[in-house]
């Protein structure tokens, strides 16, 4: 029991420090966050306390109002912090990968499964909804990356549905802040063992590509790369 109390005591300063850091980061993008959160708490508590006086139970309603006010403040702060975080991430390379890491349980994410020299990138997530490819960058170039990645996976996961998302604010695109909710709304069509099997196949495909032998040493002068799998003449 003593060890558990000591662990809880040591963990509390860490949580408070994390909340304070989150508040500072949020306030940089949302200067009114403190006033809004405090206002929500005061109004919620005031309403319940007023009702308590009206029905001659100010103590009970006051306690209930305090608890609900704290809960409302936490919800509003969480939403505004999330909005501020998305605002800071939006347009930054790899922002979609950070979102995928927080989609939720049951999803296995692999960042940057495809990329080009212009830093357009495709990330992959596998869950009960199937495979979701999330592309970020120039929409025209990302479409080519998505098509190439689908073609590469076609022989490996023929029985798994594949969805694609292009992050952006244009037509047919999904804003960064809505990527998570869009994925969670997808119909769940796979069972747990099927998700595991799909992950294993995709992982094996990645290992195979990374372990392909490359010729050692410089290429001899006049030597051309073979086309269509034939031998150089």
TAFEN-V305059 format. One record per backbone hydrogen bond with DSSP energy under -1.0 kcal/mol. CO is the residue of the C=O (numbers start at 1). NH is the residue of the N-H. If there is no record, write none. Layout:
co: {CO:CO}
nh: {NH:NH}
This chain:
co: {1:2:3:4:5:6:7:8:11:12:13:14:15:16:17:18:19:20:21:22:23:24:26:30:32:33:34:35:36:37:38:39:40:41:42:43:44:45:46:47:48:49:50:51:52:57:58:59:60:61:62:63:64:65:66:67:68:69:70:71:72:73:74:75:76:77:78:79:80:81:82:83:84:85:86:89:92:94:95:96:97:99:100:104:108:110:114:116:120:121:122:122:123:124:125:126:127:128:128:130:131:132:133:134:135:136:138:139:140:141:142:143:144:145:146:147:148:149:150:153:153:157:161:163:165:166:170:174:175:176:178:179:180:181:183:191:192:193:194:195:196:197:198:199:200:201:202:203:204:205:206:207:220:227}
nh: {5:6:7:8:9:10:11:12:15:16:17:18:19:20:21:22:23:24:25:26:27:28:30:33:36:37:38:39:40:41:42:43:44:45:46:47:48:49:50:51:52:53:54:55:57:61:62:63:64:65:66:67:68:69:70:71:72:73:74:75:76:77:78:79:80:81:82:83:84:85:86:87:88:89:90:92:95:98:99:100:101:102:103:107:126:124:122:119:116:136:113:114:134:110:132:108:130:189:190:127:163:125:165:123:167:121:142:143:144:145:146:147:148:149:150:151:152:153:154:156:157:160:131:133:135:174:173:168:178:179:182:183:184:185:186:195:196:197:198:199:200:201:202:203:204:205:206:207:208:209:210:211:223:230}
